[in-house]
Amino acid sequence: MKNIYTLLMASLLALFLAGCNSAEVTPKKNKTVQDVQVYTTANKNGKVTTKSIEAAFDAIGLSVAGNNDMNKPFAKRFGKLHYKIYNLAMFVDNDLTYKLVKKYPKFGLLTPLTMSIWSDGDSMNISTLTINGMARATQIPVNDPDLIAYATKITTALKNALPHGHFKELNYTPAPRENSLSTDFVTDLELDGTSPEDYIEDFEAEFEGELEPLGFLLPNFTNLNEEIFEDKGYDAYDYYHTYSICKFDVIYPVSKMHPEAGAWAPCSFYLYKKKGENKMYMGFLSVENWITSLDIKDEESIKPLRQAQGMIEKIITEITD
């Protein structure tokens, strides 16, 4: 009887240890790496405002190029508002932008970067891109030290702007980062004695003239030569410009279910010409970034996004033909 009891206890112990070992080797399910992040804080006393957030970003060198109250035009155009506060803001770090554009000219896709700021009940929220979102959008390696520095600076600004805040847990399923989701154009230039400066002035006048009647807004324009490169003594481009492009009919329906979409809006459009080349490069981030990053599935949001992209593509194609 004693032997049977000993054998039984040994068997139970073996089963227990096997179970423990099994639990130890079973991998935990990894969280999906997100392209967009949302930082939030309680704000019952109303001390955090869109202006105080702007000041926190400016204070660490993330210069806010625009901080637009979207509720004013939304109320006038659509009547109904989704949030008590809804702002779209643009920000840039000139030093890091210089370093990144010098290595990766397409970083103009994220110059400036963007964020949405909204009040939902008693909380204040800010959405920005994560380092993964920045890397996937531009095809810059996620371990690039200057990209890491930019992402780190954004995190610092978020924590300074929203005291006692935290990152919300998001469970979207972004597309693999090796999928390039930018829409790019290259056109041969026949200047025929026209200076690059005169050419781009005429091109942009036509570009703006085609966009504005279709309801597109251009809330920001950046001349990187004058605003960033000149101070660095960098003279590689005849011109390098970026536009911020926005359309109320796009961001309004998308923001209803996805206020964090402001991490992608306004959309940045770059165009540049390198010295010694007779080519102009242009591009903007495809709306598929919005759709895949935020799991957007409702047709009310997807339809205006894709329509807007089609309009911009058509304008660029017609101007450059």
C-alpha positions as CSV (number, residue, x, y, z in Angstrom):
1,M,0.0,0.0,0.0
2,K,2.9,2.3,0.9
3,N,4.5,1.7,-2.5
4,I,1.2,2.5,-4.3
5,Y,0.8,5.7,-2.4
6,T,4.5,6.7,-3.2
7,L,3.9,6.0,-6.9
8,L,0.7,8.0,-6.9
9,M,2.3,11.0,-5.3
10,A,5.2,10.8,-7.7
11,S,2.9,10.7,-10.7
12,L,0.9,13.7,-9.4
13,L,4.2,15.7,-8.9
14,A,5.3,14.8,-12.4
15,L,2.0,16.0,-13.9
16,F,2.2,19.3,-11.8
17,L,5.8,20.0,-13.0
18,A,4.9,19.2,-16.6
19,G,2.0,21.7,-16.4
20,C,4.3,24.4,-15.0
21,N,6.9,23.8,-17.6
22,S,4.2,23.9,-20.3
23,A,2.9,27.2,-19.0
24,E,6.4,28.6,-18.9
25,V,7.2,27.8,-22.6
26,T,3.8,28.9,-24.0
27,P,4.5,32.3,-25.5
28,K,2.3,35.1,-24.5
29,K,0.3,36.7,-27.3
30,N,2.2,39.8,-28.4
31,K,0.2,43.1,-28.8
32,T,0.0,44.4,-32.3
33,V,2.4,47.3,-32.9
34,Q,0.4,50.4,-33.6
35,D,0.9,53.1,-36.1
36,V,-1.1,55.7,-34.1
37,Q,-1.0,56.4,-30.4
38,V,-3.5,58.2,-28.1
39,Y,-2.4,60.0,-24.9
40,T,-5.2,60.9,-22.5
41,T,-5.7,62.6,-19.2
42,A,-8.6,63.5,-16.9
43,N,-9.4,67.2,-17.3
44,K,-12.5,67.9,-15.2
45,N,-11.0,71.3,-14.0
46,G,-10.4,72.3,-17.6
47,K,-6.8,73.3,-16.9
48,V,-5.5,71.6,-20.0
49,T,-6.5,73.5,-23.1
50,T,-5.5,73.4,-26.8
51,K,-3.3,76.4,-26.1
52,S,-1.5,74.8,-23.1
53,I,-0.9,71.8,-25.3
54,E,0.6,74.0,-28.0
55,A,2.8,75.7,-25.5
56,A,4.1,72.3,-24.1
57,F,5.1,71.2,-27.7
58,D,6.7,74.6,-28.5
59,A,8.7,74.5,-25.2
60,I,10.8,71.5,-26.2
61,G,11.4,72.5,-29.8
62,L,8.4,71.0,-31.5
63,S,7.2,74.2,-33.2
64,V,3.4,74.2,-33.7
65,A,2.8,75.6,-37.2
66,G,-1.0,75.6,-36.8
67,N,-3.5,74.6,-34.2
68,N,-6.9,74.8,-35.9
69,D,-10.3,74.6,-34.1
70,M,-12.2,72.3,-36.4
71,N,-15.5,72.7,-34.5
72,K,-16.0,76.2,-35.9
73,P,-16.2,75.2,-39.5
74,F,-17.8,71.9,-38.7
75,A,-20.7,73.7,-36.9
76,K,-21.2,76.1,-39.8
77,R,-20.9,73.4,-42.5
78,F,-22.5,70.3,-40.9
79,G,-24.4,71.6,-37.9
80,K,-23.8,68.7,-35.6
81,L,-20.5,68.3,-33.6
82,H,-19.0,65.1,-32.5
83,Y,-16.8,66.5,-29.6
84,K,-16.8,69.4,-27.3
85,I,-13.3,70.2,-28.6
86,Y,-11.7,69.0,-31.8
87,N,-8.5,70.6,-33.1
88,L,-6.0,69.6,-35.8
89,A,-2.5,70.8,-35.3
90,M,0.8,70.6,-37.1
91,F,4.3,70.5,-35.6
92,V,7.9,70.2,-36.6
93,D,11.4,69.9,-35.2
94,N,13.6,71.7,-37.7
95,D,16.9,70.1,-36.6
96,L,15.6,66.5,-36.8
97,T,13.7,67.3,-40.1
98,Y,16.9,68.5,-41.6
99,K,18.8,65.3,-40.6
100,L,16.1,63.0,-41.8
101,V,15.4,64.8,-45.1
102,K,19.1,64.9,-45.9
103,K,19.2,61.1,-45.6
104,Y,15.7,60.3,-46.8
105,P,14.2,63.0,-49.1
106,K,10.8,61.5,-48.8
107,F,10.5,62.5,-45.2
108,G,8.6,65.5,-46.6
109,L,5.7,63.1,-46.3
110,L,5.7,63.9,-42.6
111,T,6.8,67.5,-42.7
112,P,5.1,68.8,-40.7
113,L,3.8,66.0,-38.4
114,T,0.2,66.3,-37.3
115,M,-2.0,65.6,-34.3
116,S,-5.6,65.7,-33.3
117,I,-6.7,67.2,-29.9
118,W,-10.1,66.4,-28.6
119,S,-12.2,66.5,-25.5
120,D,-14.4,63.5,-24.9
121,G,-16.4,63.9,-21.7
122,D,-14.0,65.0,-18.9
123,S,-10.9,63.8,-20.7
124,M,-8.4,65.5,-23.0
125,N,-6.8,63.4,-25.7
126,I,-4.0,63.8,-28.2
127,S,-3.2,61.4,-31.1
128,T,0.1,61.3,-32.9
129,L,2.0,58.7,-35.0
130,T,4.1,56.1,-33.3
131,I,7.7,55.5,-34.4
132,N,6.3,52.5,-36.3
133,G,3.7,54.6,-38.1
134,M,6.4,57.2,-39.0
135,A,8.7,54.4,-40.3
136,R,6.1,52.6,-42.3
137,A,4.8,55.8,-43.9
138,T,8.3,56.9,-45.0
139,Q,10.1,53.6,-45.4
140,I,12.8,54.9,-43.0
141,P,14.3,52.1,-40.9
142,V,12.6,52.0,-37.5
143,N,16.0,51.9,-35.8
144,D,17.2,55.2,-37.4
145,P,18.6,57.3,-34.5
146,D,17.1,60.5,-35.7
147,L,13.7,58.9,-36.2
148,I,14.0,57.5,-32.6
149,A,14.9,60.9,-31.4
150,Y,11.8,62.4,-33.0
151,A,9.5,59.8,-31.6
152,T,11.1,60.2,-28.1
153,K,10.6,64.0,-28.3
154,I,7.0,63.5,-29.2
155,T,6.5,61.3,-26.2
156,T,8.1,63.9,-23.9
157,A,5.8,66.6,-25.3
158,L,2.7,64.4,-24.7
159,K,3.6,63.8,-21.1
160,N,4.4,67.5,-20.5
161,A,1.2,68.5,-22.2
162,L,-1.1,66.1,-20.4
163,P,0.0,65.7,-16.8
164,H,-0.9,62.5,-15.0
165,G,-1.9,61.1,-18.4
166,H,-1.4,57.7,-20.0
167,F,-1.4,56.0,-23.4
168,K,-4.7,54.3,-24.3
169,E,-4.5,50.7,-25.3
170,L,-5.4,50.4,-29.0
171,N,-6.0,47.1,-30.8
172,Y,-5.9,48.0,-34.5
173,T,-4.2,45.8,-37.0
174,P,-2.0,48.0,-39.2
175,A,-0.6,46.6,-42.5
176,P,3.0,45.3,-42.4
177,R,5.5,48.2,-42.4
178,E,7.2,46.9,-45.5
179,N,4.1,47.9,-47.5
180,S,4.8,51.4,-48.8
181,L,1.6,53.5,-48.7
182,S,2.8,56.7,-50.3
183,T,1.6,58.0,-53.7
184,D,4.7,59.3,-55.5
185,F,5.3,61.0,-58.8
186,V,8.4,61.8,-60.9
187,T,8.2,64.2,-63.8
188,D,10.8,65.3,-66.3
189,L,11.3,69.0,-66.5
190,E,11.8,70.9,-69.7
191,L,12.6,74.4,-68.4
192,D,13.6,75.9,-71.7
193,G,15.4,78.7,-70.1
194,T,12.9,79.2,-67.3
195,S,14.5,79.3,-63.9
196,P,13.5,76.6,-61.3
197,E,12.1,79.3,-59.1
198,D,9.8,80.7,-61.8
199,Y,8.8,77.2,-62.8
200,I,7.7,76.1,-59.4
201,E,5.9,79.4,-58.8
202,D,3.8,78.8,-61.9
203,F,3.3,75.1,-61.0
204,E,2.1,75.8,-57.5
205,A,-0.2,78.6,-58.6
206,E,-1.9,76.1,-60.9
207,F,-1.9,73.3,-58.3
208,E,-3.5,75.6,-55.7
209,G,-6.0,76.9,-58.2
210,E,-7.2,73.4,-59.0
211,L,-7.4,72.2,-55.4
212,E,-9.3,75.1,-53.8
213,P,-12.5,75.0,-56.0
214,L,-12.8,71.3,-55.0
215,G,-13.0,72.2,-51.3
216,F,-9.4,71.5,-50.4
217,L,-7.7,73.8,-47.9
218,L,-4.0,74.5,-47.6
219,P,-3.5,75.4,-44.0
220,N,0.3,75.3,-44.1
221,F,3.1,75.8,-46.6
222,T,6.8,75.1,-45.8
223,N,9.7,76.3,-47.9
224,L,12.4,74.0,-46.5
225,N,15.2,75.8,-48.3
226,E,14.4,79.1,-46.5
227,E,13.1,77.8,-43.2
228,I,15.4,74.8,-42.5
229,F,18.2,74.2,-44.9
230,E,19.6,77.8,-45.2
231,D,20.6,77.9,-41.6
232,K,22.4,74.6,-42.0
233,G,24.3,75.7,-45.0
234,Y,22.6,72.9,-47.0
235,D,22.3,73.7,-50.7
236,A,21.2,70.4,-52.4
237,Y,17.9,71.5,-53.8
238,D,16.7,74.2,-56.2
239,Y,13.5,74.0,-54.2
240,Y,11.9,71.7,-51.6
241,H,8.4,72.7,-50.5
242,T,5.6,70.9,-48.6
243,Y,1.9,71.7,-48.3
244,S,-0.6,70.6,-45.7
245,I,-3.8,69.6,-47.4
246,C,-7.2,69.2,-45.7
247,K,-10.8,68.7,-46.7
248,F,-13.7,69.2,-44.3
249,D,-15.8,66.6,-46.1
250,V,-13.1,64.0,-45.4
251,I,-12.0,64.6,-41.8
252,Y,-15.5,65.3,-40.5
253,P,-17.0,61.9,-41.1
254,V,-13.8,60.0,-40.3
255,S,-13.4,61.9,-37.0
256,K,-16.8,60.8,-35.8
257,M,-15.6,57.2,-35.1
258,H,-11.9,57.8,-35.3
259,P,-10.9,61.2,-33.7
260,E,-7.3,59.9,-33.7
261,A,-7.2,60.2,-37.5
262,G,-5.7,63.6,-37.0
263,A,-2.4,61.8,-36.6
264,W,-2.6,61.6,-40.5
265,A,-4.3,65.0,-41.1
266,P,-3.8,67.5,-42.6
267,C,-2.0,65.4,-45.2
268,S,1.5,66.6,-46.2
269,F,2.4,66.9,-49.9
270,Y,6.1,67.3,-50.9
271,L,7.6,68.5,-54.1
272,Y,11.3,69.1,-54.7
273,K,14.0,69.4,-57.4
274,K,17.6,68.4,-56.7
275,K,20.3,70.6,-58.2
276,G,21.8,69.2,-61.3
277,E,18.7,67.1,-62.2
278,N,15.9,67.9,-64.6
279,K,13.3,65.9,-62.6
280,M,10.7,67.0,-60.0
281,Y,9.7,64.6,-57.3
282,M,6.3,64.8,-55.6
283,G,4.3,62.7,-53.2
284,F,1.7,62.4,-50.4
285,L,0.6,59.6,-48.1
286,S,-2.1,57.4,-49.4
287,V,-5.4,57.3,-47.5
288,E,-4.7,53.6,-47.1
289,N,-2.6,54.7,-44.2
290,W,-5.7,56.0,-42.5
291,I,-7.8,52.9,-43.4
292,T,-5.3,50.3,-42.4
293,S,-3.9,52.0,-39.3
294,L,-7.3,52.6,-37.8
295,D,-9.2,49.6,-39.1
296,I,-11.7,51.9,-40.8
297,K,-14.5,49.8,-42.3
298,D,-17.5,52.1,-42.6
299,E,-18.2,53.3,-46.1
300,E,-19.2,56.7,-44.8
301,S,-15.5,57.3,-44.0
302,I,-13.8,55.3,-46.7
303,K,-15.7,56.8,-49.7
304,P,-14.7,60.5,-49.1
305,L,-11.1,59.4,-48.3
306,R,-10.6,57.6,-51.6
307,Q,-12.5,60.3,-53.5
308,A,-10.2,63.0,-52.2
309,Q,-7.1,60.9,-53.1
310,G,-8.4,60.4,-56.6
311,M,-9.0,64.1,-57.0
312,I,-5.4,65.0,-56.0
313,E,-3.9,62.3,-58.2
314,K,-5.9,63.5,-61.2
315,I,-4.8,67.2,-60.7
316,I,-1.2,66.3,-60.5
317,T,-1.4,64.0,-63.5
318,E,-3.1,66.7,-65.6
319,I,-0.7,69.4,-64.6
320,T,2.4,67.3,-65.3
321,D,1.2,65.8,-68.6
